[in-house]
Amino acid sequence: MTELTFALLKYGFLILLWVFAWFAIRSLHKDISSFSPRPSRARRRKDRHAARRSSAKPAVPVTEGAPVHAPARERHRARGNARPASAAPAAAGGPSLLVIIDGPLAGSSVPLTGETITLGRAASNTVVLDDEFVSSHHARIYQDPTSGQWAIEDLGSTNGTVVNGQRLAAPTVLPARMPVRIGATTFELR
């Protein structure tokens, strides 16, 4: 074997070693970042750009007597229209989103439409939490029919539901910005 052949083989194997190391590190980084409770810088930047694009409001026709700054609900009333059936019957200024603030699904949200939201490991839940400390049907968030406020109820889970640092014993009204922890996931209503 000539020196040239030996040098080519040596440097070829060295390059292959570096490529293998790069792929291994990249794979580990992706695995670690997928379990990170905080979204990556690139993900936060992408979310910011998406929020900017969605904040550009489309032009809404204004009818006489309805102020330009009035929300859609008030414009419907000004025109004499009833509220659409799909709209949430929540009190004005009440929470409109369930936002996951910590855990594997951090940054995701579920709109509060008046329907019951279930949380647990089972695929039939509204929010599926892949966590060994979460029961298959762990808790539910629903709109209290008497007060119209959002409430949370633990569905007999093994490890419980913690609201504002205290384990939930009975269905409780859930005000906005009150942290709720189920397993490794923390969320709140906003």
N, C-alpha and C positions, 0 to 999 in steps of 0.2 A: 504494500500500500504506500502510495507516494505521500509526501508531506502535504501537497495540495488537497488530496482526497481526505486526508485526516483532518486538516483544518476546516474544510467544508462540512464534514460530518460533525465536528466539535461545535462549530458555530450554528449549524442547523439545529442540533439538539438543544443548544442554549436558547435559541429563539423559540423553539417549541416549549421549553420549560417556562419562559416568560409569558407566552400566550396562555398556557395552562394556568399559571398563577393569576393572571389577569382575570380569566373567566371564573376561577374559584373565588377570588375576592369580590367580583361583581355579583356573583350568585349569593354569597354570604351577605353582602350589603343589602340586596333586595329582600332576602329573608328577614333580616333584622329590621329593616324599615317597614316591612309589612306588619310587624308586631309592635311597632312604636306607637304609643298613645298619642303622640303629637304628629301632625302631618308634616311632611318634609317641606323645605323651603320652596322647592319647585312646585309642590302641590298647593302651598299657600299662595304663591304668585299666580298660579293658574286660576285658583278660586277668586282672587282679587280681580283678575281681568274679566272673569265671567260675571262677577257682581257688578263691575262697571258697565259691561255691555247690557246687563239686564236692568240696570237702574235708569237707562234711557227710556222714559215713559212714552208710549205711543199717544198720538193726539186722540182725545176723547171728545166727541161732540157734546157741547154744552147746551142744555135747553134753557129757555127763559126762566128766570127765577131761581135757578140753581147756581150758587157761586162756583167760580172756576176751581177753587181749591178744595171743594167738597169731595169727600170720598165717594166711591161708586154707590155705596149704600144710600147716601143722602141724595144723590142725583136720581136714583131710582124712586125714592119717596117724592122728590120734587116733581117728577113726571107723573106721579100717581101710580107707579108700578109697585107691586109687592116685592119683598125680598125673594130672590131665587131660592127654590127648594134645596139646592145643593149647598147654599151658604150655611156656615156654622151659626147656630143660635147662641153663640157666646156673647157675653156682655161686651159693650163697646170698650175698646181698649184692653180687652183680655188677651191672653196668650193665643198665638196662632200657629206656633211650631213647637215640636218636641225636638230639642237639639242635643245630640250626644257630644259631651264636652271632654270625656276621658274614656280610654279603653280602645279596643281594636277598631271600633267603628267611629272614632272621634272625627268630628267635622261633618258627619251626616245628619240629616234632619228628616222629620216626618211631619207633614202638615196636619193641623188639628181641624178636621172637617166636621166634627160632631159625631163621627163614628168611634166606636170603642177601639183602642189600640192595645194589642196584647203583646207581651214581651216574654221570650223564653227560647229554649233550644230547638223546639219542634219547628218544622218548616211551615206549619200552618199559622204561625204567629205573624203579626204585622212587622215586628222587629225581631229578627232571628239573631240571638246572641250565642255564638259558638264558644261556650265557656263551661268548664266542668263544674263550676260552683253555681250554675244557673239551672233551675228545674225546667222540664220540657214546657210547662205552662206556668210561668213564674208569677207574673203580675199583669194587671190590666189598668189602663187609664181610660176613664170614661167621663162623660159630662153628666153631672148630677141633675136628674130631672126636676128637682124642686128648686134648687138655687141657680142652676145654669152654669155653675163653676165646675172646673175640672177636678176630678178626684182620682186617687190611686188606691188600688186594693191588691194586697198580696193574695195569691191564689193557693195558699197552703204550701208554699215552697219550703224546701229543707233548710236553706241557708238564710232565708228572709230577705226583706227589702228594707233598706235603710234610707229614711227621709230626714235630711238635715241632721245627720249624726245619730238618730234614734231609730231603733228597729220598729217597723210598722206592725201594730197589733190589730187594727181595725181600719176599714176604709176611711181615708182622710182627704180633706180638700187640699189640693196641691196648687199653691199660689205660684205666680211667675218667679223665675230665678231661684227657686228652692231646689237645691241639689238632691238627687235621688241616686243611690248606688245599688246596683244589682250585680253581684259578682265583681268583675273587674271593670264594669261599665258604669259611668256616671253620666246622668243626663239631667236636663231641666226644661221647663216650659218657658218660651219667650214669646 
